[in-house]
Amino acid sequence: MSIRPHDDATLRGHGDSHGHVSRLGYRIGSLLAIMLTIVPFWLVMSGPQPAPGSTAAIIFGLALIQIAVHVICFLHLDTRSEGGWTLLAFLFTTVIVVVTIGGSVWVMLHLNGNMMPMPGGPAGPVR
Amino acid sequence: MTDHALGQQDTGPVWHQADDHHDHEASGATVLGFWIYLMSDALIFASLFAMFGVVSTSYAGGPVPREIFDLKLVALNTAFLLASSITFGEAMPHMEAGRVGPTRFWLAVTGLLGLAFVSVELYEFAHLIAEGAGPQRSAFLSAFFTLVGTHGAHVTVGLVWIAVTLIQLGQHGLIPAMRRRLVCLSMFWHFLDIIWIGVFTFVYLYGVIR
């Protein structure tokens, strides 16, 4: 009987704070996600790009930020959930994703570079 | 000891607490398992993104992204999917509070937005194929249809899951098993929105400016 108020208070306190924090996180996450979606579309749709290289760098940077926002605010990834196993699995996946995409593009670009002098040139029929 | 102390007073909470505790552990394992599934699904998409990245300029003399991508349509689609992710977030506090009606309402809104997304995407695909920019035209278009189509197939599966969940919520209400399923479904849905960030940036926006 003496344990009950303690239990209740702990449960309620835990539930309340968790709810408040995740609600606020959700609202902030939603606003950030909307802005991080509008900005790259606006940048690209505003017309021909004077410097496509830097525009590309900006939209990729914004995409990475938005992915982080979604993972933290919408999927609630933190260091504590499931004793850190979700974070560990996520980091492992991130490494594999970077190696797969980055590695493939890097290797194949070099391959293309080394095979550049083709009969017919860049606009030749082989492409 | 807690059970005993409570049991003398009232049997109701004992079962509730025991059940709650059990459910928490079980759903924790399910959520972790589902998370690992999502991570493995991310690896599938990583290989599709890698393939697209490698052949994204192999046009084979066919159409280039600037000619065939309608960014207004993509922006509309992106808005549908992001809005559906946010409306799913509106459903979750109602689920935690045990309110079945609002949970079903926001889930239904999410499903309708998802349906709009898939419809626009199918329209885009049909339009491209009618223009002669089908998957057989070039390596770039093959990779485009594979990557975007795989994402669209995932969203379609998510729509079926949402429909089933809406029916089950009507039948069972917010029992622990349904809460667990809703948590997994929300993770799946947010995950698909994250993949779409990569698609609209890498495929559409970068394709148009390169």
Interface residues (C-beta under 8 A of the other chain):
Chain A: M1 S2 I3 R4 D7 G19 R23 Y26 S30 A33 I34 T37 P40 F41 V44 M45 Q49 P52 T55 A56 I59 F60 L62 A63 Q66 I67 H70 V71 F74 L75 E82 W85 T86 A89 F90 F92 T93 I96 V97 T100 I101 G103 S104 V105 M108 P125 R127
Chain B: M1 T2 A5 L6 Q8 Q9 G28 V31 L32 W35 I36 M39 A42 L43 A46 S47 F49 A50 M51 G53 V54 S58 Y59 A60 G61 L71 K72 V74 A75 T78 A79 L82 S85 I86 G89 P93 E96 M187 H190 F191 D193 I194 I197 G198 F200 T201 F202 L205 Y206 V208 I209 R210
